[in-house]
Structures are given as structure tokens and as C-alpha cells.
Amino acid sequence: MNTIQSVCVYSASSTKIADCYFRAARELGELLAHHGIRLVNGAGNLGLMRACADACLEAGGQVTGVIPHFMVEQGWQHPGLTELIETEDMHTRKQTMARLSDGVIALPGGCGTLEELLEIITWKQLGLYLNPIVVLNTEGFYNPLLKMLEHAAEEHFMRPAHLGIWKVASSPAEALDLLYSTPLWDKEVRKFAAI
């Protein structure tokens, strides 16, 4: 079982989404707090990012937000986080979030969330990030993307073994269980390299 002390959560800032997504975000935040796991996120003040952070904080948890200077200048940061880290740019933001985390959970989101998820998958494929990655597939949100990735493997744009880079959960509790139980990629890479 992995030692999980901090989890990076990718999530949307949109406020115009269905309540089922907010419920899952809040449940995840509470679970992280109850397990003594620090939430690491993009420090946004809206949407699922805010909902997850608020739930974690209200349940007695700790939240580290990472946000570039230009977003702080716009006043987009959450004002009540345990820790706020400002970065020079978006790329450094993502590197910092990954460096601070023992695993990643991707909630539903738009282009920014999808980009973060696909980038961390790529980093893991390259051996640059070795920790568990879990896609929280609330209401089947990620089904089209997961199908596309399977298609990419079928068409030999990626190795079938690399479909094991991420795990898929249907609930926040399952997502947390998968973080604990998924082997670190450095223990798997030799096996996958031979395929």
C-alpha cells in the first residue's frame, strides 16, 4: 500500500455545471481531510476547485494552492487556503503541483483539466512522474476520452501496456482506494518495457 500524504486534484473552475459534479468534489475534499491527506490544487476561487478545497478545509484538512502571478493579479486565487504558492507561469505551476503530490486525481473539467491530465499521463509514460493517477469518472464524464485513448492504443499510437498508466474510479472513495493500491510506476516500468 502506498504512503499518500498529499494528492494533486485537477478540476474545473466553471460554476455552470451540474450539481452531481459539485457533490463529488465536496465528497473528495472531505475524504482527503478525514484521511489526513493534504490537497494540492490550482488555488482557484471558483467551481469544483473551490468546492473541493472548501470541503477539505471545513473538515479540518490542509490545502496547498499553486497559482501563477498573473492569476493572482486578477484576483482569481482562493483567499483561505492553508498555503498559497505563486509561480512565474503555468508550466511551473503544473511542475510544482506534481512535485508536491504523492498521486493525482482528475475531476471532470474543460480544456485546462484535460490538458493537465494528459500531460501528467505523458510524464508518467516517460518516467517523469511515477505516482498513481486516478480519473474520477463522475456520471461517465470521461467515457469519450477513455474511449479515445483505447482507440489510440488500437491504432498503435501508444502501447496497450500504457493504458495501465491511469486507473478509473466511479466515486471519490474508490479514487482514494486506487491511490493507495496502485503500484508506483517505477516498479512496473521494467515489465512494460519488455512488452
N, C-alpha and C positions, 0 to 999 in steps of 0.2 A: 504494500500500500504506500502511495506517495505521501510525503510530508507537504501539505499545502498550507502555506502561511499567507499568501496573497494571490488574488485572482484578478486578472485584467478582464473587464467586461466591455465588449464593443456594443454600442446601442445607439438608437436613433434619437435625434433632438426634436423630431416632429411632435406637435401637440394634437394633430388632427387624425389620430389613428384610433382603432377600436380599443375598447376598454380591456379586452382579453389580453392584449399585449402589456398594458399597464399593470394588470394583476400579476402576470408572470414576472415582470421586472421587480415589482414590490416584494413578491414572494422570494425571489432570488436574493434581494438585498437583505431580507430578514434571515434567511438561511445562512448567508455568509456571516452575519453578525453572530448568530447562535453557535456557529462552528468556530468562532474566533478567527475568521479569515478576513484579512484586510482587502477591501475592494479598491481596485485601481481602475480609474476610468478617465475619460477626456475632459472632466471638470465642467461639463456643460450645465446650464441652468434650466434646461427645458426637456420635455419629452421623457423617454424611457431612461435617459441618462440621469435626469433629476429624480425620477421616481425610484429607481434602484438605489441611488445614493441616499435619498431621504429615508427610505425604509431601513437601510443598513444603519444609519446614524440613530434613528429613533429606537432601534432595537439594541443600541449600545455598541455598535460596531465602529470601525475606523475606515475612513475613505481618503485615499490619496488621489487627487485630481491632477492631470497633466495637461497643460494648455499652452499654445503659443502666445507670444506677447500681443500680436495683432488682435487676437480674440479678447484678451483682457482689456485692450484699449477700447473695444466695442462694448464692454460690459457684459460679455457672454458667460462669464465664469460663475459657478455656484459659490455663493458667499459664505457657506457654513461648513466647508469640508474640514476634516482633521488636518490635512496638509494640502497645500497648493504649490505645484511646481510649474514654473513658467519656462518655456523653451523658446529658442530662436525661431523655429519653423515647424511645419507639420511633420517633416521627416524625423526630426529629433524627438518630437512628441511621441511618435509611434515607437521609436527605438527605446525611449525611456520607459514607456508603458510595458513593453515586452521585457526589458531588463528587470523591472521591479516585480514581475509576476512569476508564480510557480505554475501557472496554467492560464488558459484563455477560455472564456465563454462568449459566444456571439449571440446576442439577442437579435430579433428582426430589426431591419433598418434599411436605409436607402443607399445611395452611391457611396457615401463615406464609410458606412458599416461594411458594405460588401467589399470595398477596396481594402479595408483593414483586415478582414477575414481572409481574403485571397492572398494578401501579402504575407500574413503570418503562416499560411499554408505553404507558400513558396519558400519562406525562410526555413520552415521545418523540413521541406523536401531537400533543401540544400544543406541541412545540418546546422543552420544558424540559430535555430530555436528548437529545443529538444523536449519541451514540456507539453503536457496534454492540451489538445484543442477540442472544444466541445461546441457543436452547433445546437442551440436551443431552438428546436423547430416548432415553435408555438403555432397551433392551428395549421400545421403543414406549410407555414410561410416559406420555408427554404426548399420545398419539394422541387420546384423548377431548377434551382441552382444545383441541387444534388443530382438531378437527372442529367443536367448538362455536363457535370464532372464525370459521371458514369459514361456518358457518350464520348467525352474526350478520351477516356481510357479505352473504350471500344474501338475508337478510330486511331489508337496508338499515339495520341498527342501526349499521353502520360502513361506510366507503367501502372498496371492494375494494382500492384502492391501499394502504390501511393494513395489509393483510396482508403487505406488504413491510417492515413495521417491524422484524420479527424474522426470524432465519434459524434453520433446524433442522439439527442435526448428530446423527449416529448414533454418533460416537466422540469422545473428547477431542481427538484430533489434528485431526479435521475441525472441531471447535468453534474451535480456535485458528486454523486456516486461515481460517475465516469471519470471525473478529475482524479479521484482517489485511486481508482483501479486501473487506469490506463498506464502501461509501462512507458518510461521515458524513451524517447526516440533513439538515444544513443545505444540502448540495449537491443533495439530492433534493426538498426541500420545495416548491420553486417548480414543479417538474414535477408533483408530486402535487396541488398546489393547483389546477391547471388541469383536473384530471380530474373 
